[in-house]
Amino acid sequence: MNVLAANWRRWLPITAIGAAFLLAFGFELHSYVNFDWLAEQRDWLKGQVAENFVLALGGYALAYIIAVAIAFPAPSMLTVFAGFLFGWPTALVMVVISATLGAALLFLATRSALGVSLRQRLGPKVDRLAKGFERDALIYIIALRIAPILPFWLVTVAPAFFKVPIKTFMIATFLGTMPGTFTLAYLGSGLESVIDNAASRGETITPADLVTPQIAAAFGFFVVLAIIPAVVRYIIHLRGQKLPDEQ
């Protein structure tokens, strides 16, 4: 009986996350995370922020934590929205902290339910990969966070199957999400003129509308982000080590 109770407690967090994910899709919350919805609700959203900035910021942070924890497929757009509503400096701090906390919840829930048992079942097949990852988890996770290649949720779940300390995971997530968060928040802070231009034409926002000096600068920073992982990889090679996918 005690064993069954322990197993249930182990699966409870990931079950709650799965249920919240299905609930979010059931209410089609993902359909609201787009530029057109933002343009339609701009005045109301800006009014809420102006009326009670602290409450609005706290509510948005909580929503962001939940979105990341349940692997809601829109963290990039939520970051852009944050930059638009709160300005990029405030959005940068809020999103990085919220993303780190949300990722930590998903990491711990995955490890609780699957981490130990799956690792034991795979056995020696993943030992070499696991040891390499665990040895330099901090730099690996930072590199994977910076490189816009893998989904945020996947980079959160994967380390849960290795013996990565939660402290290391959170530090790496905090540092690794900063560059991308800055870029997206800065992009969001320049959307005001984009929305105004589209509204003056009576049209929806198109990709061409996004070509403004401020947003071009944000995309330029994305190019820099694409180069950083290569630099990190080179540094690792200088240390005589290899990334997990090269072993």
C-alpha positions as a Markdown table, in Angstrom:
| # | Residue | x | y | z |
|---|---|---|---|---|
| 1 | Met | 0.0 | 0.0 | 0.0 |
| 2 | Asn | 2.8 | 2.4 | 0.9 |
| 3 | Val | 4.5 | 1.6 | -2.4 |
| 4 | Leu | 1.4 | 2.4 | -4.4 |
| 5 | Ala | 0.9 | 5.6 | -2.5 |
| 6 | Ala | 4.5 | 6.6 | -3.2 |
| 7 | Asn | 4.1 | 5.8 | -6.9 |
| 8 | Trp | 1.0 | 7.9 | -7.1 |
| 9 | Arg | 2.7 | 10.9 | -5.4 |
| 10 | Arg | 5.6 | 10.5 | -7.9 |
| 11 | Trp | 3.2 | 10.8 | -10.8 |
| 12 | Leu | 1.0 | 13.5 | -9.4 |
| 13 | Pro | 3.0 | 16.5 | -10.6 |
| 14 | Ile | 3.4 | 15.4 | -14.2 |
| 15 | Thr | -0.3 | 14.3 | -14.3 |
| 16 | Ala | -1.3 | 17.8 | -13.1 |
| 17 | Ile | 0.9 | 19.4 | -15.8 |
| 18 | Gly | -0.6 | 17.1 | -18.5 |
| 19 | Ala | -4.1 | 18.0 | -17.4 |
| 20 | Ala | -3.4 | 21.7 | -17.4 |
| 21 | Phe | -1.9 | 21.3 | -20.9 |
| 22 | Leu | -5.0 | 19.6 | -22.2 |
| 23 | Leu | -7.2 | 22.2 | -20.5 |
| 24 | Ala | -5.3 | 25.0 | -22.2 |
| 25 | Phe | -5.8 | 23.5 | -25.6 |
| 26 | Gly | -9.4 | 22.7 | -24.8 |
| 27 | Phe | -10.1 | 26.4 | -24.3 |
| 28 | Glu | -8.0 | 27.1 | -27.4 |
| 29 | Leu | -5.8 | 29.6 | -25.5 |
| 30 | His | -3.1 | 29.2 | -28.1 |
| 31 | Ser | -5.5 | 31.0 | -30.6 |
| 32 | Tyr | -5.1 | 34.2 | -28.7 |
| 33 | Val | -1.4 | 34.4 | -28.9 |
| 34 | Asn | -0.9 | 36.2 | -32.2 |
| 35 | Phe | -0.3 | 39.7 | -33.5 |
| 36 | Asp | -3.9 | 40.2 | -34.7 |
| 37 | Trp | -5.3 | 39.5 | -31.2 |
| 38 | Leu | -2.7 | 41.8 | -29.7 |
| 39 | Ala | -3.7 | 44.6 | -32.1 |
| 40 | Glu | -7.4 | 44.1 | -31.2 |
| 41 | Gln | -6.9 | 44.1 | -27.5 |
| 42 | Arg | -4.0 | 46.7 | -27.4 |
| 43 | Asp | -6.0 | 49.5 | -25.8 |
| 44 | Trp | -7.5 | 47.3 | -23.1 |
| 45 | Leu | -4.2 | 45.6 | -22.3 |
| 46 | Lys | -2.3 | 48.8 | -22.1 |
| 47 | Gly | -5.1 | 50.2 | -19.9 |
| 48 | Gln | -4.8 | 47.3 | -17.5 |
| 49 | Val | -1.1 | 47.8 | -17.2 |
| 50 | Ala | -1.4 | 51.6 | -16.7 |
| 51 | Glu | -4.1 | 51.1 | -14.1 |
| 52 | Asn | -2.2 | 48.7 | -11.9 |
| 53 | Phe | 1.3 | 48.0 | -13.2 |
| 54 | Val | 2.5 | 45.8 | -10.3 |
| 55 | Leu | -0.7 | 43.6 | -10.4 |
| 56 | Ala | -0.5 | 43.3 | -14.2 |
| 57 | Leu | 3.2 | 42.4 | -14.1 |
| 58 | Gly | 2.6 | 39.8 | -11.3 |
| 59 | Gly | -0.3 | 38.3 | -13.2 |
| 60 | Tyr | 1.6 | 38.1 | -16.4 |
| 61 | Ala | 4.6 | 36.5 | -14.6 |
| 62 | Leu | 2.3 | 33.9 | -13.1 |
| 63 | Ala | 0.8 | 33.1 | -16.4 |
| 64 | Tyr | 4.2 | 32.8 | -18.0 |
| 65 | Ile | 5.4 | 30.4 | -15.3 |
| 66 | Ile | 2.4 | 28.2 | -15.9 |
| 67 | Ala | 2.8 | 28.4 | -19.7 |
| 68 | Val | 6.4 | 27.2 | -19.4 |
| 69 | Ala | 5.6 | 24.6 | -16.8 |
| 70 | Ile | 2.9 | 22.9 | -19.0 |
| 71 | Ala | 5.0 | 23.3 | -22.2 |
| 72 | Phe | 2.4 | 25.7 | -23.7 |
| 73 | Pro | 3.7 | 26.2 | -27.3 |
| 74 | Ala | 3.9 | 30.0 | -27.4 |
| 75 | Pro | 6.8 | 31.2 | -25.1 |
| 76 | Ser | 8.3 | 33.3 | -27.9 |
| 77 | Met | 5.1 | 35.2 | -28.6 |
| 78 | Leu | 4.4 | 35.6 | -24.8 |
| 79 | Thr | 7.9 | 37.2 | -24.6 |
| 80 | Val | 7.1 | 39.6 | -27.5 |
| 81 | Phe | 3.8 | 40.5 | -25.8 |
| 82 | Ala | 5.7 | 41.2 | -22.5 |
| 83 | Gly | 8.1 | 43.6 | -24.3 |
| 84 | Phe | 5.1 | 45.4 | -25.9 |
| 85 | Leu | 3.2 | 45.8 | -22.6 |
| 86 | Phe | 5.9 | 46.4 | -20.1 |
| 87 | Gly | 8.9 | 47.7 | -22.1 |
| 88 | Trp | 11.9 | 45.5 | -22.9 |
| 89 | Pro | 14.0 | 46.1 | -19.7 |
| 90 | Thr | 11.1 | 45.1 | -17.3 |
| 91 | Ala | 10.1 | 42.3 | -19.7 |
| 92 | Leu | 13.6 | 40.9 | -19.8 |
| 93 | Val | 13.8 | 40.6 | -16.0 |
| 94 | Met | 10.3 | 39.3 | -15.6 |
| 95 | Val | 10.5 | 36.7 | -18.4 |
| 96 | Val | 13.9 | 35.3 | -17.5 |
| 97 | Ile | 12.8 | 34.8 | -13.9 |
| 98 | Ser | 9.4 | 33.3 | -14.9 |
| 99 | Ala | 10.9 | 31.1 | -17.5 |
| 100 | Thr | 13.4 | 29.7 | -15.0 |
| 101 | Leu | 10.8 | 29.0 | -12.4 |
| 102 | Gly | 8.4 | 27.4 | -14.9 |
| 103 | Ala | 11.2 | 25.3 | -16.4 |
| 104 | Ala | 12.2 | 24.2 | -12.9 |
| 105 | Leu | 8.7 | 23.0 | -12.2 |
| 106 | Leu | 8.6 | 20.9 | -15.4 |
| 107 | Phe | 12.1 | 19.6 | -14.8 |
| 108 | Leu | 11.2 | 18.4 | -11.3 |
| 109 | Ala | 7.9 | 16.9 | -12.4 |
| 110 | Thr | 9.5 | 15.0 | -15.2 |
| 111 | Arg | 12.4 | 13.8 | -13.0 |
| 112 | Ser | 9.9 | 12.7 | -10.3 |
| 113 | Ala | 7.8 | 10.6 | -12.7 |
| 114 | Leu | 10.2 | 9.4 | -15.3 |
| 115 | Gly | 13.8 | 10.3 | -14.6 |
| 116 | Val | 15.1 | 7.5 | -12.4 |
| 117 | Ser | 13.0 | 4.6 | -13.9 |
| 118 | Leu | 13.7 | 5.5 | -17.5 |
| 119 | Arg | 17.4 | 6.0 | -16.9 |
| 120 | Gln | 17.6 | 2.5 | -15.3 |
| 121 | Arg | 15.8 | 0.9 | -18.2 |
| 122 | Leu | 18.1 | 2.4 | -20.8 |
| 123 | Gly | 21.1 | 1.4 | -18.7 |
| 124 | Pro | 24.5 | 1.3 | -20.4 |
| 125 | Lys | 23.1 | 2.6 | -23.7 |
| 126 | Val | 23.0 | 6.1 | -22.4 |
| 127 | Asp | 25.8 | 6.0 | -19.8 |
| 128 | Arg | 28.4 | 7.6 | -22.0 |
| 129 | Leu | 26.0 | 10.4 | -23.1 |
| 130 | Ala | 24.8 | 10.9 | -19.5 |
| 131 | Lys | 28.3 | 11.1 | -18.1 |
| 132 | Gly | 29.4 | 13.7 | -20.7 |
| 133 | Phe | 26.2 | 15.8 | -20.1 |
| 134 | Glu | 26.4 | 15.5 | -16.3 |
| 135 | Arg | 30.1 | 16.5 | -16.3 |
| 136 | Asp | 29.5 | 19.9 | -17.9 |
| 137 | Ala | 25.7 | 20.3 | -17.6 |
| 138 | Leu | 26.0 | 24.0 | -17.0 |
| 139 | Ile | 27.7 | 24.9 | -20.3 |
| 140 | Tyr | 25.7 | 22.3 | -22.2 |
| 141 | Ile | 22.3 | 23.6 | -21.1 |
| 142 | Ile | 23.4 | 27.2 | -21.6 |
| 143 | Ala | 24.4 | 26.4 | -25.2 |
| 144 | Leu | 21.2 | 24.6 | -25.9 |
| 145 | Arg | 19.1 | 27.5 | -24.4 |
| 146 | Ile | 21.0 | 30.0 | -26.5 |
| 147 | Ala | 20.8 | 28.1 | -29.8 |
| 148 | Pro | 17.3 | 28.6 | -31.3 |
| 149 | Ile | 17.2 | 25.0 | -32.6 |
| 150 | Leu | 15.4 | 22.8 | -30.0 |
| 151 | Pro | 12.1 | 23.7 | -28.4 |
| 152 | Phe | 12.3 | 25.2 | -25.0 |
| 153 | Trp | 10.3 | 22.4 | -23.4 |
| 154 | Leu | 12.6 | 19.7 | -24.8 |
| 155 | Val | 15.7 | 21.4 | -23.4 |
| 156 | Thr | 13.8 | 21.4 | -20.1 |
| 157 | Val | 12.7 | 17.8 | -20.1 |
| 158 | Ala | 15.9 | 16.2 | -21.5 |
| 159 | Pro | 18.2 | 17.1 | -18.5 |
| 160 | Ala | 15.7 | 15.6 | -16.1 |
| 161 | Phe | 16.8 | 12.1 | -17.2 |
| 162 | Phe | 20.4 | 12.9 | -16.1 |
| 163 | Lys | 21.8 | 13.6 | -12.7 |
| 164 | Val | 21.8 | 17.3 | -13.2 |
| 165 | Pro | 21.3 | 19.2 | -9.9 |
| 166 | Ile | 18.3 | 21.5 | -9.9 |
| 167 | Lys | 20.6 | 24.5 | -8.9 |
| 168 | Thr | 22.8 | 23.9 | -12.0 |
| 169 | Phe | 19.7 | 23.5 | -14.2 |
| 170 | Met | 18.2 | 26.8 | -13.0 |
| 171 | Ile | 21.4 | 28.8 | -13.3 |
| 172 | Ala | 22.0 | 27.5 | -16.8 |
| 173 | Thr | 18.4 | 28.3 | -17.8 |
| 174 | Phe | 18.5 | 31.8 | -16.3 |
| 175 | Leu | 21.7 | 32.6 | -18.1 |
| 176 | Gly | 20.9 | 30.8 | -21.3 |
| 177 | Thr | 17.5 | 32.4 | -21.8 |
| 178 | Met | 18.8 | 36.0 | -21.4 |
| 179 | Pro | 20.0 | 36.6 | -25.0 |
| 180 | Gly | 16.8 | 35.3 | -26.7 |
| 181 | Thr | 14.6 | 37.0 | -24.2 |
| 182 | Phe | 16.3 | 40.3 | -24.7 |
| 183 | Thr | 15.9 | 40.0 | -28.5 |
| 184 | Leu | 12.2 | 39.1 | -28.4 |
| 185 | Ala | 11.3 | 41.6 | -25.7 |
| 186 | Tyr | 13.1 | 44.3 | -27.6 |
| 187 | Leu | 11.2 | 43.3 | -30.7 |
| 188 | Gly | 7.9 | 43.5 | -28.8 |
| 189 | Ser | 8.7 | 47.0 | -27.6 |
| 190 | Gly | 8.8 | 48.2 | -31.2 |
| 191 | Leu | 5.4 | 46.8 | -32.1 |
| 192 | Glu | 3.5 | 49.9 | -31.3 |
| 193 | Ser | 4.3 | 51.6 | -34.7 |
| 194 | Val | 3.7 | 48.3 | -36.5 |
| 195 | Ile | 0.2 | 48.0 | -35.1 |
| 196 | Asp | -0.5 | 51.7 | -35.9 |
| 197 | Asn | 0.7 | 51.3 | -39.5 |
| 198 | Ala | -1.5 | 48.3 | -40.0 |
| 199 | Ala | -4.5 | 49.9 | -38.4 |
| 200 | Ser | -4.2 | 53.0 | -40.6 |
| 201 | Arg | -4.5 | 50.8 | -43.6 |
| 202 | Gly | -7.3 | 48.9 | -42.2 |
| 203 | Glu | -5.4 | 45.6 | -42.6 |
| 204 | Thr | -3.9 | 42.9 | -40.4 |
| 205 | Ile | -0.3 | 42.8 | -39.6 |
| 206 | Thr | 1.9 | 41.3 | -42.3 |
| 207 | Pro | 5.6 | 40.2 | -42.2 |
| 208 | Ala | 6.4 | 43.3 | -44.2 |
| 209 | Asp | 5.1 | 45.4 | -41.3 |
| 210 | Leu | 7.7 | 44.0 | -39.0 |
| 211 | Val | 10.5 | 45.6 | -41.0 |
| 212 | Thr | 11.3 | 48.6 | -38.8 |
| 213 | Pro | 14.7 | 49.8 | -37.5 |
| 214 | Gln | 14.0 | 48.6 | -34.0 |
| 215 | Ile | 12.8 | 45.2 | -35.1 |
| 216 | Ala | 15.5 | 44.9 | -37.7 |
| 217 | Ala | 18.0 | 45.4 | -34.8 |
| 218 | Ala | 16.3 | 42.6 | -32.8 |
| 219 | Phe | 16.5 | 40.2 | -35.8 |
| 220 | Gly | 20.2 | 41.2 | -36.2 |
| 221 | Phe | 20.7 | 40.1 | -32.6 |
| 222 | Phe | 19.2 | 36.7 | -33.6 |
| 223 | Val | 22.0 | 36.3 | -36.1 |
| 224 | Val | 24.5 | 36.9 | -33.3 |
| 225 | Leu | 22.6 | 34.2 | -31.2 |
| 226 | Ala | 23.1 | 31.7 | -34.0 |
| 227 | Ile | 26.9 | 32.2 | -33.9 |
| 228 | Ile | 27.2 | 32.0 | -30.1 |
| 229 | Pro | 26.6 | 28.2 | -29.9 |
| 230 | Ala | 29.5 | 27.6 | -32.4 |
| 231 | Val | 31.8 | 29.7 | -30.2 |
| 232 | Val | 30.7 | 27.7 | -27.1 |
| 233 | Arg | 31.3 | 24.5 | -29.0 |
| 234 | Tyr | 34.8 | 25.7 | -30.0 |
| 235 | Ile | 35.6 | 26.5 | -26.3 |
| 236 | Ile | 34.5 | 23.1 | -25.3 |
| 237 | His | 36.8 | 21.5 | -27.9 |
| 238 | Leu | 39.7 | 23.6 | -26.6 |
| 239 | Arg | 39.1 | 22.0 | -23.2 |
| 240 | Gly | 39.3 | 18.6 | -24.9 |
| 241 | Gln | 35.7 | 17.7 | -24.4 |
| 242 | Lys | 32.7 | 17.0 | -26.7 |
| 243 | Leu | 29.1 | 17.9 | -26.7 |
| 244 | Pro | 26.6 | 15.0 | -26.1 |
| 245 | Asp | 25.6 | 14.7 | -29.7 |
| 246 | Glu | 29.2 | 14.2 | -30.8 |
| 247 | Gln | 30.0 | 11.3 | -28.5 |
